Amino acid sequence: MGKKILVTGGAGFIGSHFIKYMLKKYKACQIVNLDLLTYAGNLENLIEVKDNINYQFVKGNICDRRLVRALVKNKIDFIVNFAAESHVDRSIADPGIFVKTNVLGTQVLLDAARDYNIKKYIQISTDEVYGSLPQKGYFTEDSPLAPGNPYSASKAGADMLVRAYYKTFNLPVNITRCTNNFGPYQYPEKLIPLIITNALADKKIPVYGDGLQVRDWLYVEDHCKALDMILHMGKTGYIYNVGGNNEKTNISIVKLILDQLDKPESQIKHVKDRPGHDRRYAISSKKLQEELGWTPEYTFKKGLKETIDWYLSNREWWLKR
Ligand SMILES: NC(=O)c1ccc[n+]([C@@H]2O[C@H](COP(=O)([O-])OP(=O)(O)OC[C@H]3O[C@@H](n4cnc5c(N)ncnc54)[C@H](O)[C@@H]3O)[C@@H](O)[C@H]2O)c1
């Protein structure tokens, strides 16, 4: 694949995995990584590719129209937009930056994509845009958007813009809506690394409300595999859900990790529930599986073991955070 990809937010959790995945798989693929290096961005995630001649890092903001245009003008074929403020709790404390980065930043990228006729723009969205689901059933790509917090509202806003640029300007786009990812290099504010790192440090593990909120989990490598397939084979204008079929309550994950680390359940501390906390997220990935042939390779058990092992062997990475 002799193509040049602008990856935004590539120093974060999923973006850094995607860059390493693509550079390993495609020897002729060139990647420009545009990342602002907020608290969530970390160049240590990319040490193994930093000297790769096909990789270039640019520190900057996706809202910087001049910079984005200059980068895209330089023969970019594809844009894959991971850059975002991504933590729900932070969006409740300060919604403004979520609207700026996630909505207005996306618009800057879309304008540049349009002006320089890029071959494909992929928006990395989330299952959270569909809102909360009752005990049964799954969201499909046709389900209405009903975001329940400022983070998911900003992601839904961006999705609407991407859809509008496809409908109005024929911009070749895909939107992907993935469930909760987990794996190495995830910032320890997110559930699984928070549990692991607090457990290892013998700290309390905060659990919102009764802990019975249900999330679906996907190992990050399987998300990267899906994105690679969508980049190459995704039908223009299509939305693809990417789910792991691993629905778990938050409290069951806490207990599982404590058990695996041989730590006591007395480390669990129930705290007041998050305002507007969605009860259940679950999506159907049938379209991605049937049309593009994607299947996840990791079971939840295997992915969790690799994740725990990584945090055990990379204490210096998370102790600095
Ligand atoms: N983590 C998940 O479980 C999950 C699930 C579904 C979808 N997503 C989506 O995937 C994407 C990546 O998620 P993640 O977990 O890797 O996030 P992350 O918070 O780990 O990384 C975000 C990256 O974006 C960069 N960034 C933030 N603002 C920027 C700006 N204005 N300009 C340039 N770079 C900026 C940060 O420095 C960081 O490197 C996000 O769009 C998120 O909404 C995440």
The ligand as an ORCA input file, in Angstrom:
! r2SCAN-3c Opt
* xyz 0 1
  N     -10.837      4.465     23.927
  C     -12.000      3.935     23.581
  O     -12.474      2.986     24.206
  C     -12.738      4.465     22.366
  C     -13.854      3.760     21.908
  C     -14.520      4.214     20.773
  C     -14.068      5.343     20.124
  N     -12.986      6.026     20.591
  C     -12.534      7.198     19.836
  O     -11.258      6.874     19.322
  C     -10.433      8.034     19.267
  C      -9.141      7.776     19.995
  O      -9.439      7.407     21.335
  P      -8.264      7.155     22.378
  O      -8.826      6.346     23.470
  O      -7.057      6.702     21.654
  O      -8.049      8.638     22.905
  P      -6.831      9.275     23.690
  O      -7.444     10.271     24.614
  O      -5.936      8.212     24.237
  O      -5.992     10.020     22.565
  C      -6.429     11.203     21.951
  C      -5.232     11.814     21.227
  O      -5.698     12.996     20.559
  C      -4.743     14.020     20.781
  N      -5.450     15.315     20.678
  C      -6.379     15.813     21.525
  N      -6.780     17.029     21.100
  C      -6.111     17.273     19.940
  C      -6.116     18.356     19.012
  N      -6.893     19.434     19.198
  N      -5.312     18.290     17.930
  C      -4.505     17.204     17.738
  N      -4.456     16.151     18.586
  C      -5.262     16.193     19.679
  C      -4.200     13.767     22.177
  O      -2.941     14.396     22.373
  C      -4.108     12.237     22.163
  O      -2.872     11.804     21.644
  C     -11.261      9.167     19.863
  O     -11.809      9.908     18.805
  C     -12.355      8.465     20.659
  O     -13.525      9.240     20.680
  C     -12.315      5.602     21.701
*
